[in-house]
Amino acid sequence: MARALANAERTVVVGASVRRREDPRLLTGAGRYVADLTLPGCLHAVVVRSPHAHARLRAIDTAAARRHPGVHLVATAADLGPVPRIPIRLGDRPELRRFLQPPLAQDRVRYVGEPVALVVADDRYAAEDAAELVAVDYEPLPPVPDVEAALRPEAPLLHPEAGTNLAERLLFRRGDPEGVAATAPVRLRRRLSVQRHTGVPLETRGLLAAPDPAGRLTVWGPTKVPHFNRSVLATLLGVPESRIHFVEPDVGGGFGVRGEFYPEDLLVPWAALRLRRPVKWVEDRREHLVATNHSRQQVHEIELASDREGRILALLDRAVVDMGAYLRTHGVTVPELTQALLPGPYALPHYRSEVLCVLTTKTPTGTYRAPGRFEANVVRERLVDLLAEAVGLDPAEVRRRNFVPPTAMPYDLGTRTLGTPTIYDTGDYASALDQALEAGAYAAWRRRQAEARREGRAVGIGLASIVEKTGLGPWEMARVEVDVSGQVVVYTGITALGQGIETAYAQIAAEALGCPPEAVTVVHGDTDRVPYGRGAFASRGTAVGGVAVHLAARRVRDRLVALAADRLEAAPADLVVADGAVWVRGVPGRRVTFGELVAAAHPEATVPRGEAPGVEATAFFQAPMMTYPYGTHLAVVEVDRETGVVRLLDYALTYDVGRAVNPRLVEGQLVGGLAQGIGGALLEELAYDTQAQPLAVTFMDYLLPAATEMPARLSVRILEETPTPLNPLGVKGAGEGGTAGAGAAIANAVADALRPFGAEVCDLPLTPARILAALRAAGDAAAGDAATRDAAAGDAATRDAAAGDAAVGDAAAVGHGEGRPR
C-alpha cells in the first residue's frame, strides 16, 4: 500500500509491495491464452516432424494427406519457395549465418523434431490424422550424437557447405594465466559438466494468424519481442511491416525459451495468407520437448591456481558447448555469456577462456533463465569450494578473500557481454555473503552437520556467490498520457511474460505523477498501439523499460505543472502535484484536476497559441551499459546414502537489486527462479542415446521439481545496498538471480555431504542414480586402495620375513662359523 510522506506532497509507491494487478484476472480464469482464442472459420495446423536425427530427404509424398477429409493444405519446403533462413537476433555476424535454420527442412533433416511439412485442416484431429499420411522417404545418415563425435576428423558434416561442425571458437585472455599457474603453490584441475535441459512453461507455444479482407495480417502469440518478430515475419513473407499486426495475449510463462522466432512463426501466418482463413497452431508437450529451444549443455576442463592462503591467482578454462543442429535467434550468445561472466565476483587478473561452439544432431539451443551464467557459476563455485578444502579454510572465508572490493567499482572484467564491455557498476559482495550466512544460520548448521556426521548421516552445506547481468539496451521506449477523465495510460515496448510489469510500471508512473497506482493503465504487446519496442528479455523490464516509463512520466508531470501554472497564475516552483491534481502550495483550495488540465490542453485551446495539444510524452531510455546485480545462495542438504535422494533442509538467498520497485514481485521472481534452479540441479535432463534419439519426450522421463523438492525452510533477503548510477531509478534487474546460483550452491552442498565418503561431484543433474554411482566409485576406489595397502603390507611382511630369514641364516652362519674349530 502506498506510504504517504510526512509533508503529504507526494505519494511514495516505488518500494511498496502493492498487490499484482494481473492476478485477479488470471486467478479467476479470465486470462486469454492462445489456445483460448478462436475466430469464425478458424483452421488448425499440425507440423510433420522428422523421426530421424540425421537423414537425407529423398522425396515427400503428400497426396494421401491432401485427400484426407477436412484437409485444406499440405505444404513442404518446395511450396514455401525461396524463403530466407531464420535470422539471428542477438550477436549476428556473417560467419554464423552458414548454420541458420530453414522454416521447413530442404535437402536433409538434422535433429529429431525438425519440421518437414505443415498440414492444415478443419480441426486438430483431422490435421493429426492427415499428418500421419505424409510419406517421407528418408535416407538415414550417420548421427552426430555428442560434441566429441562432432569434433572427430571423420565426423559427418551437418552443414557440408560450411565444411565444419565447429560453429565458432571464442577466445579470451587477460594477463598471463599460464605463466602464473605454472609457479602457483596450489593448482586444481577438474572436468565439470552441466546437462542439457530447458524451460518448461505451463503453457506451450502457440500461434493464431488471421488475414483481413484487405490482406492485412494479425498474429496473436506469446512473443517477448513482438517488434523484432514482426520485422522478421515481414522479411520472410516479403510484405511491408505495416501490413502485419502483432498482439500479445496472456502468456503462461516465458523463461527465455518462448517468444523467439521459430519455424512455426512463419509457417502459420504463411498458411493463413495462403488460405485466406484464420489458422491456429498449439504445440503439444512432446513437441515442446523436441522442438522448442534446449539450453545449458556444457563441458568444462578448468584449472584454478592460488597461493597457500587461498587467494586466486589465475583461472584457465576450456569449454565445449553443444549447440544442437542449427544456430537459432541467439546465435552463440549463451557461450559468450559463460565466457564473459565465468570470473564471477572474484578479482582475477589472470584469466584465459576458450569456448568451442559445436553442432550436433540434437534440438538447437537458445537461452533459458540465467543463460550461460547458471553453467559458469556451477563450474567456478565448485572450484572455489575445492580450493577451500585444499588450503584448509572455510569456503566462506575463501570467497571473502577473493571478492572484488566495493572500492574497486566500477570494475572492468575485460570481457564483453552481449556486445558491451563487462563492467560491474556497483557491488558489495562480502555483505551479500555475510547476510546469507546469517539468514541461513551457517554457524549453527556447521555444528549440526558435525553431529549428523557422528550419526553417520550425510549432511552438506554449499555456498555460491554470483554476479548477474541485467538491463540490456541499447534502448526502450515508453509513452505516458493523461486522458480527459484524469486517468493515466502507459504504453511500453516491454511485453508481459509473468514478471508483473503492469503492476511495477503503474507504481513508477504513479510516483512520478503523484497519483495512486489504481489510476494507471499499462498497455503492452500490441504493435499497432506501441510503435517501437525491444521486448522482454535479459532482465531488462525494469532497468530499461521501467526507466523509460519514469522519464516519460516526469515529462508529463512537467507538462501538467506548466498548464496549471497558467491556470492558477502561480510559479511552477510553488505548485504541488498529488492525488490526481495540481494545487498551490499551502493553498489546497486553489487546485485543478488532471482532467481539467487535459481539457485545457485541447487543440482548440492550444493550437491558436502555437502550443502542442494534449498531455502526453514519449521517452526513449538509452542504456549503453548493463547493470550487475549480485548475491549469495546457501543450501543445506541431506543425502540418503541408501537411495541417493537429495533433500533440501534449508536455503538462504540474498540478492542486491539496487532498488526494488515492488519487493513482493522481486521475491516472487527469486523464489520462482530458485524452483527452476533446483530442477536443473537435481532432476531435469534432456538425454539422448548414441543414435541422437531423445530419451525424455514426456514428463515420465523429464522430471520437474514439485513442492516436495522445495527447501523445508527458505529465507530470501532483497538487498538495496548498491543502487546503480546507470539509471535515475537506481534499479537493477531481478528476474534470473534465483536460478543463476542454485545449481552451484546445491552441487557444493551435495559434494560437502559426500566428502567424508570420498565421493566427488562433477556433473549435473545430481540424480539418485548419479549419486549412488559416485558413492560406489568412491567405495571401489577405497576398497582398491585398501587392497593395495594390504598387498603392500603383505609384500612388506614378505620382505620382512625374508629379511628375517636372511638374518636368522646370517646369525646361524655366524654362530656356526664362530663354533668351528680353528
C-alpha positions in Angstrom: 0.0 0.0 0.0 1.2 3.5 -0.8 3.1 5.2 2.0 2.4 9.0 2.4 5.3 11.2 3.2 5.1 13.4 6.2 4.7 16.5 4.1 1.8 14.9 2.2 3.0 16.4 -1.0 3.7 13.2 -2.9 2.8 9.6 -2.6 5.6 7.0 -2.4 4.7 3.9 -4.2 8.0 2.8 -5.6 9.3 0.4 -2.9 5.9 -0.7 -1.7 4.7 -4.3 -2.1 1.4 -3.4 -3.7 -0.6 -6.4 -4.9 -0.2 -7.6 -8.5 -3.0 -6.1 -10.6 -2.6 -9.0 -13.1 -3.6 -11.7 -10.6 -7.4 -11.2 -10.3 -7.9 -11.8 -14.0 -5.6 -14.8 -14.1 -6.7 -16.4 -10.8 -10.4 -16.2 -11.8 -9.9 -17.9 -15.1 -10.4 -14.7 -17.1 -6.9 -14.9 -18.7 -6.9 -15.3 -22.5 -4.2 -17.5 -23.9 -3.6 -18.5 -27.5 -5.5 -21.8 -27.0 -8.5 -19.8 -25.7 -8.7 -17.7 -28.9 -10.9 -18.6 -31.7 -12.2 -16.9 -34.8 -15.0 -17.8 -37.3 -13.7 -20.3 -39.8 -10.6 -21.0 -37.9 -8.4 -23.9 -39.2 -5.9 -25.9 -37.3 -2.3 -26.7 -38.1 -0.1 -29.6 -37.3 3.7 -29.9 -38.0 5.1 -33.1 -39.5 8.5 -33.6 -37.8 11.5 -35.8 -38.5 11.8 -39.0 -36.6 15.5 -39.2 -37.7 18.4 -37.4 -36.1 20.2 -37.1 -39.5 18.9 -38.1 -42.9 18.7 -37.0 -46.5 15.2 -36.1 -47.7 14.8 -38.1 -50.9 11.1 -37.4 -51.5 7.9 -36.3 -49.7 4.6 -37.7 -50.9 1.7 -35.6 -49.7 -1.1 -37.0 -52.0 -2.8 -39.2 -49.4 -2.7 -36.4 -46.8 -4.2 -33.9 -49.2 -7.1 -36.3 -49.9 -7.9 -36.8 -46.3 -11.3 -35.3 -45.3 -11.1 -31.8 -43.9 -7.6 -31.0 -45.1 -7.1 -27.6 -46.7 -3.3 -27.5 -47.1 -0.2 -29.7 -47.0 3.0 -27.7 -47.5 6.6 -28.7 -47.8 9.7 -26.5 -48.4 9.0 -26.6 -52.2 5.7 -24.9 -51.5 7.2 -22.2 -49.5 9.6 -21.3 -52.2 12.9 -19.5 -51.7 12.3 -18.2 -48.2 15.3 -16.9 -46.3 16.5 -18.7 -43.2 15.5 -17.5 -39.7 18.0 -14.8 -38.7 20.0 -14.2 -35.5 18.6 -11.6 -33.2 21.5 -11.2 -30.7 25.1 -11.2 -31.8 24.6 -11.7 -35.5 27.7 -11.9 -37.7 28.3 -13.2 -41.2 30.3 -16.4 -40.3 27.4 -17.7 -38.2 24.8 -17.4 -40.9 26.0 -20.7 -42.5 24.3 -22.6 -39.7 20.8 -20.9 -39.7 17.6 -23.0 -39.8 15.2 -23.0 -42.7 11.5 -22.9 -41.8 11.0 -26.3 -43.3 13.7 -28.9 -44.0 15.0 -28.8 -47.5 17.6 -31.4 -48.5 18.1 -33.1 -45.2 17.0 -33.2 -41.6 19.4 -32.7 -38.7 17.6 -33.4 -35.5 14.6 -35.4 -34.3 11.7 -33.0 -34.3 12.8 -30.8 -37.3 9.8 -29.5 -39.2 9.4 -31.3 -42.6 5.8 -30.4 -43.6 2.8 -28.4 -42.5 -0.8 -29.8 -42.5 -3.8 -27.5 -42.1 -7.3 -28.9 -41.6 -10.8 -28.2 -40.2 -9.7 -29.3 -36.8 -6.8 -30.7 -34.9 -8.0 -34.3 -35.1 -8.2 -34.2 -38.9 -4.8 -32.5 -39.1 -3.1 -35.1 -36.9 -4.6 -37.9 -38.9 -3.5 -36.4 -42.2 0.0 -35.7 -40.9 0.4 -39.4 -40.4 -0.3 -39.9 -44.1 2.6 -37.7 -45.2 5.0 -40.2 -46.6 8.7 -39.1 -46.4 11.4 -41.1 -48.0 14.4 -40.7 -45.6 17.9 -41.9 -46.4 19.4 -42.2 -42.9 22.8 -40.6 -42.4 25.2 -41.2 -39.5 24.2 -39.2 -36.5 26.5 -36.9 -34.6 25.3 -37.6 -31.0 27.7 -35.5 -29.0 30.4 -32.9 -29.2 33.2 -35.5 -29.0 31.9 -37.2 -32.1 31.3 -33.9 -33.9 34.9 -32.8 -33.5 36.5 -36.0 -34.8 38.2 -35.7 -38.2 36.0 -38.4 -39.7 32.7 -36.9 -38.3 29.8 -36.4 -40.7 29.3 -32.8 -41.5 25.9 -31.4 -40.6 26.3 -28.5 -43.0 28.6 -29.8 -45.7 28.8 -26.3 -47.4 30.4 -24.9 -44.2 33.0 -27.7 -44.0 33.0 -27.9 -40.2 30.9 -28.8 -37.2 32.6 -26.1 -35.2 30.3 -23.1 -35.5 32.5 -20.7 -33.5 35.6 -20.6 -31.4 35.6 -17.9 -28.7 38.9 -16.9 -27.1 39.7 -14.5 -24.3 42.9 -13.8 -22.4 43.7 -11.4 -19.6 47.2 -11.2 -18.1 49.5 -14.3 -18.1 47.3 -17.1 -16.7 49.6 -19.9 -17.9 52.8 -18.4 -16.5 51.2 -17.5 -13.2 49.6 -21.0 -12.9 52.9 -22.7 -13.7 54.5 -21.3 -10.5 51.4 -21.3 -8.2 51.7 -23.2 -4.9 48.2 -24.6 -5.4 46.7 -25.9 -8.7 43.3 -27.6 -9.1 42.0 -29.2 -12.3 38.6 -30.7 -12.9 36.3 -31.8 -15.7 32.9 -30.5 -14.8 29.7 -30.6 -16.9 26.2 -29.2 -16.9 23.5 -31.2 -18.6 21.1 -30.2 -21.4 17.7 -29.1 -20.1 15.2 -26.4 -20.9 12.5 -24.1 -19.7 9.1 -25.8 -19.4 6.4 -23.1 -19.3 3.0 -24.3 -18.1 1.6 -23.1 -21.5 3.3 -24.5 -24.6 4.0 -22.3 -27.6 1.1 -21.4 -29.9 0.1 -19.0 -32.6 -3.1 -17.7 -34.2 -2.9 -15.8 -37.5 -5.7 -14.2 -39.4 -5.8 -12.1 -42.6 -8.5 -9.5 -43.1 -10.2 -8.8 -46.4 -7.7 -6.1 -47.2 -4.8 -8.6 -46.8 -3.5 -7.2 -43.5 -2.4 -10.0 -41.2 -3.0 -10.1 -37.4 -0.9 -12.5 -35.4 -1.6 -13.5 -31.8 1.1 -15.3 -29.9 3.4 -15.2 -26.9 6.1 -13.1 -28.3 8.5 -11.5 -25.9 10.0 -9.5 -28.8 6.9 -8.6 -31.0 8.5 -5.8 -32.9 11.5 -7.9 -33.9 9.4 -10.9 -34.8 7.1 -8.7 -36.9 10.2 -7.4 -38.8 11.4 -11.0 -39.4 8.0 -12.2 -40.5 7.6 -9.3 -42.9 11.0 -10.1 -44.4 10.3 -13.8 -44.8 6.9 -13.2 -46.3 8.1 -10.4 -48.5 5.4 -7.9 -47.3 5.7 -4.5 -45.6 5.7 -4.4 -41.8 2.7 -2.1 -41.9 0.6 -5.0 -43.1 1.4 -7.1 -40.0 -0.2 -6.5 -36.6 1.2 -8.5 -33.6 -0.9 -8.9 -30.5 0.3 -10.5 -27.3 -2.3 -12.4 -25.3 -1.7 -13.7 -21.8 1.3 -15.9 -21.5 1.8 -18.9 -19.3 5.5 -18.4 -18.7 8.4 -17.4 -20.8 11.8 -18.2 -19.2 13.8 -17.4 -22.3 12.7 -20.4 -24.4 9.4 -19.0 -25.8 8.7 -15.9 -27.8 11.7 -16.2 -30.1 11.1 -16.6 -33.8 10.8 -20.4 -34.5 9.8 -22.1 -37.8 6.2 -22.2 -36.8 6.2 -18.4 -36.5 6.5 -18.3 -40.3 4.5 -21.4 -41.2 1.2 -20.5 -39.5 1.0 -16.9 -40.9 2.1 -18.1 -44.3 -0.7 -20.7 -44.3 -3.3 -18.1 -43.2 -2.4 -15.8 -46.0 -2.3 -18.7 -48.5 -5.8 -20.0 -47.4 -7.2 -16.6 -46.5 -8.5 -18.1 -43.3 -7.5 -17.9 -39.7 -5.1 -20.7 -38.8 -4.1 -21.8 -35.2 -1.4 -24.0 -34.0 -0.7 -25.1 -30.4 2.3 -27.2 -29.5 1.8 -30.4 -27.5 4.2 -31.3 -24.8 6.1 -33.8 -26.8 6.7 -31.2 -29.5 7.8 -28.8 -26.8 10.5 -31.2 -25.5 11.9 -31.9 -29.0 11.2 -28.6 -30.9 11.5 -25.6 -28.5 15.0 -24.4 -27.7 17.1 -26.5 -25.4 19.8 -24.9 -23.3 22.7 -25.3 -20.9 24.8 -28.3 -22.1 28.4 -27.5 -21.5 31.6 -29.5 -20.5 34.5 -27.6 -18.9 38.1 -28.5 -18.4 39.0 -25.9 -15.8 42.1 -25.1 -13.7 42.4 -22.7 -10.8 45.7 -21.6 -9.3 46.1 -19.9 -5.9 48.6 -19.1 -3.2 48.6 -21.1 0.0 46.3 -18.6 1.7 43.5 -19.3 -0.8 43.9 -16.2 -2.9 43.1 -17.0 -6.5 45.9 -16.1 -8.9 44.6 -17.5 -12.2 41.7 -19.2 -13.9 42.1 -21.2 -17.1 39.1 -22.8 -18.8 38.3 -24.7 -21.9 34.6 -25.3 -22.5 32.8 -27.3 -25.2 29.2 -26.3 -25.8 26.6 -28.5 -27.6 24.7 -26.0 -29.8 22.4 -28.6 -31.5 21.8 -28.8 -35.2 21.4 -25.1 -36.1 22.1 -21.7 -34.7 18.8 -20.0 -33.8 18.0 -16.4 -33.0 20.5 -16.2 -30.1 23.5 -17.3 -32.2 26.3 -18.1 -29.7 25.1 -15.7 -27.1 24.9 -18.3 -24.3 28.5 -19.5 -24.6 29.6 -15.9 -24.9 27.8 -15.1 -21.6 29.6 -18.1 -20.0 33.0 -16.8 -21.1 32.2 -13.2 -20.1 31.0 -13.9 -16.6 32.9 -17.0 -15.6 35.1 -14.9 -13.2 32.0 -14.0 -11.2 32.5 -11.8 -8.2 36.2 -12.5 -7.8 39.2 -10.3 -8.8 41.0 -12.4 -11.4 43.9 -10.5 -13.0 44.9 -13.6 -15.0 42.1 -15.4 -16.9 42.0 -17.5 -20.1 38.9 -18.9 -21.7 38.4 -21.0 -24.9 34.9 -21.9 -25.8 34.1 -24.3 -28.7 30.5 -23.9 -30.0 29.9 -27.3 -31.6 27.0 -28.6 -33.8 25.4 -32.0 -33.2 22.3 -33.8 -34.4 20.1 -32.5 -31.5 17.5 -29.9 -31.0 19.0 -26.4 -31.4 19.7 -24.4 -28.2 18.9 -21.0 -27.0 18.5 -19.1 -23.8 17.0 -20.4 -20.6 16.7 -18.3 -17.4 20.3 -17.2 -16.5 21.7 -18.5 -19.7 25.4 -19.1 -19.6 25.6 -17.9 -16.0 24.0 -20.9 -14.4 26.6 -23.0 -16.1 29.5 -20.7 -15.3 28.5 -20.4 -11.7 28.4 -24.2 -11.2 31.9 -24.6 -12.7 33.6 -21.7 -10.9 31.9 -22.2 -7.5 32.8 -25.9 -7.4 36.5 -24.9 -7.9 36.2 -22.3 -5.1 34.9 -25.0 -2.7 37.7 -27.4 -3.8 40.2 -24.6 -3.2 38.9 -24.1 0.4 39.4 -27.8 1.0 42.9 -27.8 -0.4 44.1 -24.9 1.7 42.2 -25.8 4.8 39.9 -22.8 5.0 36.2 -22.3 5.4 34.5 -21.9 2.0 33.0 -18.6 3.1 36.5 -17.3 4.0 38.0 -18.2 0.7 35.2 -16.3 -1.1 35.7 -13.3 1.2 39.4 -13.2 0.4 38.8 -13.0 -3.3 35.9 -10.7 -3.8 36.2 -7.6 -5.9 36.1 -4.9 -3.2 33.5 -2.1 -3.3 36.3 0.4 -3.6 37.2 -1.1 -7.0 33.8 -0.3 -8.5 33.2 0.2 -11.4 35.2 -2.9 -12.1 36.1 -3.9 -15.7 36.5 -7.6 -16.3 37.9 -7.0 -19.7 35.4 -9.4 -21.3 32.3 -8.4 -23.4 28.7 -9.3 -22.6 26.2 -9.1 -25.5 28.4 -6.7 -27.3 29.1 -4.4 -24.4 32.1 -4.3 -22.0 31.6 -6.3 -18.8 31.9 -3.5 -16.2 30.4 -4.2 -12.8 28.7 -0.9 -11.9 28.3 -1.3 -8.1 28.6 -4.1 -5.5 29.4 -5.2 -2.0 29.8 -8.9 -2.5 31.0 -9.6 1.1 27.9 -8.0 2.5 25.6 -10.3 0.4 27.7 -13.3 1.6 27.6 -12.3 5.3 23.8 -11.7 5.2 23.3 -15.1 3.5 25.4 -16.7 6.3 23.2 -15.0 8.9 19.9 -15.8 7.2 20.9 -19.4 6.6 22.2 -19.9 10.2 25.5 -21.0 8.7 27.4 -21.4 12.0 24.6 -23.3 13.6 24.3 -25.6 10.6 28.0 -26.4 10.8 27.6 -27.6 14.4 24.5 -29.6 13.4 26.4 -31.1 10.5 29.2 -32.3 12.8 26.5 -34.0 15.0 24.9 -35.6 11.9 28.2 -36.9 10.7 28.8 -38.6 14.0 25.5 -40.3 13.5 26.6 -41.4 10.0 24.2 -39.0 8.2 25.4 -37.2 5.0 24.5 -33.5 5.6 26.2 -30.9 3.5 26.3 -27.1 3.2 27.0 -25.3 0.0 27.6 -21.7 -1.0 27.6 -19.9 -4.3 28.4 -16.2 -4.8 27.2 -14.8 -8.1 27.1 -11.8 -10.3 24.2 -11.4 -12.8 23.9 -9.2 -15.9 20.6 -7.3 -16.4 19.3 -4.3 -18.2 20.5 -4.9 -21.8 19.9 -1.9 -24.0 20.5 -0.2 -26.2 17.1 1.5 -25.6 13.5 1.1 -24.7 10.5 3.4 -25.3 7.5 4.4 -23.2 4.7 6.8 -23.8 2.6 8.2 -20.9 -0.6 10.2 -21.4 -3.4 11.6 -19.3 -6.9 11.3 -20.6 -9.8 13.7 -20.0 -11.0 11.6 -17.1 -7.7 12.2 -15.4 -6.6 8.6 -15.8 -3.0 7.8 -16.8 -2.1 5.4 -19.6 1.4 4.0 -20.0 2.4 2.4 -23.4 5.5 0.3 -23.3 7.6 -1.8 -25.7 8.2 -4.3 -23.0 5.9 -7.4 -23.0 4.4 -9.3 -20.1 5.7 -12.8 -19.5 4.6 -13.1 -15.9 7.1 -10.6 -14.4 4.4 -8.1 -13.3 5.1 -5.1 -15.5 1.6 -3.9 -15.3 2.0 -3.5 -11.5 5.5 -2.2 -11.5 5.0 0.3 -14.3 1.9 1.6 -12.6 3.9 2.2 -9.5 6.6 4.0 -11.3 4.2 6.3 -13.2 2.1 6.9 -10.1 5.0 8.0 -8.0 6.2 10.4 -10.7 2.7 11.8 -11.2 1.5 11.9 -7.6 -1.5 9.7 -8.3 -2.5 6.2 -6.9 -1.3 3.2 -9.0 -5.0 2.3 -9.5 -5.3 5.4 -11.7 -2.7 4.0 -14.2 -3.4 1.6 -17.1 -0.5 -0.2 -18.8 -0.7 -1.1 -22.4 1.8 -3.5 -23.9 2.4 -6.2 -26.5 0.4 -4.6 -29.4 2.5 -3.3 -32.3 -0.4 -1.1 -33.6 -0.7 0.7 -30.2 3.1 0.7 -29.3 5.1 1.7 -32.4 8.5 0.8 -31.0 9.9 -1.7 -28.6 12.8 -4.1 -27.9 10.9 -6.5 -25.8 11.2 -8.5 -22.6 14.5 -10.4 -22.2 17.8 -10.2 -20.4 16.1 -8.9 -17.2 15.6 -5.5 -18.9 11.9 -4.9 -17.9 12.5 -2.5 -15.0 16.1 -1.5 -15.6 15.4 -0.3 -19.1 11.7 -0.3 -19.8 10.7 0.9 -16.3 13.2 3.8 -16.5 11.7 4.8 -19.8 8.3 4.9 -18.1 9.8 7.1 -15.3 11.3 9.5 -17.8 8.1 9.9 -19.8 6.0 10.3 -16.6 8.3 13.0 -15.3 7.9 14.9 -18.6 4.1 14.6 -18.3 4.4 15.9 -14.8 6.3 18.9 -16.1 3.6 19.5 -18.7 0.8 19.3 -16.0 2.7 21.8 -13.9 3.2 24.2 -16.8 -0.5 24.1 -17.7 -1.5 24.5 -14.0 0.8 27.4 -13.6 -1.0 29.2 -16.4 -4.5 28.4 -15.0 -3.6 29.1 -11.3 -1.4 32.1 -12.1 1.4 30.7 -9.9 5.0 30.0 -10.4 5.7 26.3 -11.2 8.0 26.0 -8.2 5.0 26.9 -5.9 2.9 24.0 -7.2 2.3 20.6 -5.7 1.3 17.6 -7.8 -0.6 14.9 -5.8 -3.8 12.9 -5.7 -4.6 13.5 -9.4 -4.5 17.3 -9.1 -2.2 20.3 -9.0 -2.5 23.0 -6.3 -0.7 25.9 -4.9 1.5 25.0 -2.0 -0.2 26.0 1.2 -3.5 26.8 -0.5 -5.1 23.4 -1.3 -8.3 25.1 -2.4 -6.6 26.6 -5.4 -6.3 23.4 -7.4 -7.1 21.9 -10.8 -7.5 18.3 -11.6 -5.6 16.3 -14.2 -8.9 16.0 -16.2 -9.3 19.8 -16.2 -5.8 20.3 -17.3 -6.2 17.8 -20.2 -9.3 19.7 -21.2 -7.4 22.9 -21.2 -4.8 21.3 -23.5 -7.4 20.5 -26.2 -6.3 21.6 -29.7 -9.0 24.3 -29.8 -7.2 26.0 -26.9 -3.6 25.2 -27.6 -3.2 25.3 -31.3 -4.1 29.0 -31.6 -1.4 29.8 -29.1 1.1 27.7 -31.0 1.3 25.1 -28.3 1.3 21.3 -28.7 -2.1 19.9 -27.7 -2.6 17.1 -25.2 -0.9 15.9 -22.1 1.5 13.1 -23.1 5.2 12.4 -23.5 7.3 9.8 -25.1 10.7 8.8 -23.8 13.5 6.6 -25.1 15.9 5.5 -22.4 19.4 4.8 -23.7 21.2 2.1 -21.8 24.6 1.6 -23.4 25.9 -0.3 -20.3 24.3 -3.1 -18.4 23.8 -3.3 -14.6 25.1 -6.1 -12.5 23.1 -7.3 -9.5 24.6 -9.9 -7.3 24.0 -12.2 -4.3 24.8 -15.4 -2.5 23.0 -18.7 -2.3 23.3 -21.0 0.7 22.0 -24.5 0.5 21.8 -27.2 3.2 21.1 -30.8 2.0 20.9 -34.3 3.4 21.8 -37.1 1.1 20.3 -40.6 1.7 23.2 -42.9 1.0 20.9 -45.9 0.5 18.7 -44.3 -2.2 20.8 -41.3 -3.4 17.9 -38.9 -2.9 18.8 -35.3 -2.0 16.6 -33.4 0.4 16.9 -29.6 0.8 16.8 -28.9 4.5 17.4 -25.1 4.4 18.0 -22.4 1.8 19.0 -18.8 2.1 19.3 -16.3 -0.8 20.4 -12.8 -0.7 20.2 -10.6 -3.8 21.0 -6.9 -4.4 18.8 -5.3 -7.0 19.9 -1.7 -6.3 16.3 -0.6 -5.6 13.2 -2.7 -5.5 10.2 -1.2 -7.2 8.0 -3.8 -5.6 9.7 -6.1 -3.1 6.9 -8.7 -3.3 7.4 -9.0 -7.1 11.2 -9.3 -6.6 10.7 -12.1 -4.1 8.4 -13.9 -6.4 10.9 -13.8 -9.2 13.7 -15.1 -6.9 11.6 -17.9 -5.5 10.2 -19.0 -8.8 13.7 -18.9 -10.3 15.0 -21.0 -7.4 12.5 -23.7 -8.2 13.8 -23.9 -11.8 17.4 -23.9 -10.5 16.5 -26.8 -8.2 15.1 -28.7 -11.2 18.4 -28.1 -13.1 20.5 -29.2 -10.1 18.7 -32.4 -9.2 16.2 -33.6 -11.8 15.9 -32.2 -15.3 17.9 -33.7 -18.2 17.2 -33.9 -21.9 19.2 -37.1 -22.5 19.9 -38.7 -25.9 21.1 -42.1 -26.9 24.0 -43.0 -29.1 21.8 -42.5 -32.2 20.9 -39.0 -31.1 17.3 -40.1 -30.3 15.8 -38.1 -27.5 15.0 -40.2 -24.4 13.0 -37.6 -22.5 9.9 -36.7 -24.5 7.2 -36.9 -21.8 7.0 -35.9 -18.1 7.5 -39.6 -17.3 11.2 -39.1 -18.3 11.7 -35.4 -18.0 11.3 -34.8 -14.3 10.3 -31.4 -12.9 10.5 -30.2 -9.4 7.4 -30.2 -7.3 6.6 -28.7 -3.9 8.3 -31.6 -2.3 11.6 -30.6 -3.8 11.5 -27.1 -2.4 13.5 -26.4 0.7 12.0 -27.2 4.1 13.0 -23.7 5.2 13.6 -20.8 2.8 14.9 -17.3 3.6 15.0 -14.6 0.9 16.6 -11.2 1.6 16.3 -8.5 -1.0 19.1 -6.1 -0.7 19.1 -2.4 -1.8 22.6 -1.5 -0.7 24.2 -0.5 -4.0 21.8 1.3 -6.3 23.2 1.6 -9.8 24.3 5.1 -11.1 23.4 4.0 -14.6 19.7 5.0 -14.4 17.8 7.6 -12.4 15.8 4.9 -10.5 18.9 3.1 -9.3 17.3 -0.2 -10.3 18.9 -3.4 -11.4 17.1 -6.5 -12.9 15.8 -9.3 -10.7 14.5 -12.0 -13.0 17.3 -14.5 -13.1 19.2 -14.4 -9.8 17.1 -17.1 -8.2 18.1 -19.6 -10.9 21.7 -18.5 -11.5 23.2 -19.7 -8.3 21.0 -22.6 -7.4 22.9 -25.3 -9.3 26.2 -24.2 -7.9 25.1 -24.0 -4.2 23.3 -27.3 -4.4 26.2 -29.0 -6.1 28.6 -27.7 -3.4 26.2 -28.8 -0.6 25.9 -32.4 -2.1 29.7 -32.5 -2.5 30.1 -31.4 1.1 27.7 -34.1 2.3 29.6 -36.8 0.3 33.1 -35.7 1.2 33.5 -38.0 4.2 32.7 -40.9 2.0 35.2 -40.0 -0.7 32.6 -39.3 -3.4 33.1 -36.3 -5.7 30.5 -34.2 -7.5 31.5 -33.2 -11.1 28.3 -33.5 -13.2 24.7 -32.2 -13.1 22.0 -33.2 -12.5 22.6 -34.8 -9.1 20.1 -37.6 -9.6 19.9 -40.6 -7.2 21.5 -42.8 -9.8 24.4 -40.4 -10.3 25.0 -40.0 -6.6 24.9 -43.8 -6.0 27.3 -44.3 -8.8 29.7 -41.7 -7.2 29.4 -43.5 -3.8 30.1 -46.8 -5.5 33.1 -45.4 -7.3 34.4 -44.0 -4.1 33.8 -47.3 -2.3 35.5 -49.2 -5.1 38.4 -46.8 -5.0 38.6 -47.0 -1.3 38.5 -50.8 -1.5 41.1 -50.7 -4.2 43.3 -48.5 -2.1 42.7 -50.8 0.9 43.6 -53.8 -1.2 46.6 -52.0 -2.5 47.6 -51.1 1.0 47.0 -54.7 2.2 49.0 -56.0 -0.8 51.8 -53.6 0.0 51.6 -54.6 3.6 51.8 -58.2 2.6 54.7 -57.5 0.3 56.4 -55.7 3.2 55.7 -58.6 5.5 57.1 -61.0 3.0 60.1 -58.8 2.6 60.4 -58.5 6.4 60.0 -62.3 6.7 62.6 -62.8 4.0 64.8 -60.3 5.7 64.2 -62.1 9.0 65.1 -65.5 7.5 68.1 -64.0 6.0 69.0 -62.5 9.4 68.5 -65.9 11.0 70.6 -67.5 8.4 73.3 -65.0 8.8 73.1 -65.4 12.5 73.3 -69.2 12.2 76.1 -68.9 9.8 78.0 -66.6 12.1 77.3 -68.8 15.0 78.3 -71.9 13.1 81.4 -70.1 12.0 82.1 -69.0 15.4 81.6 -72.5 16.6 84.0 -74.0 14.2 87.2 -75.3 15.4 90.1 -73.4 14.4 
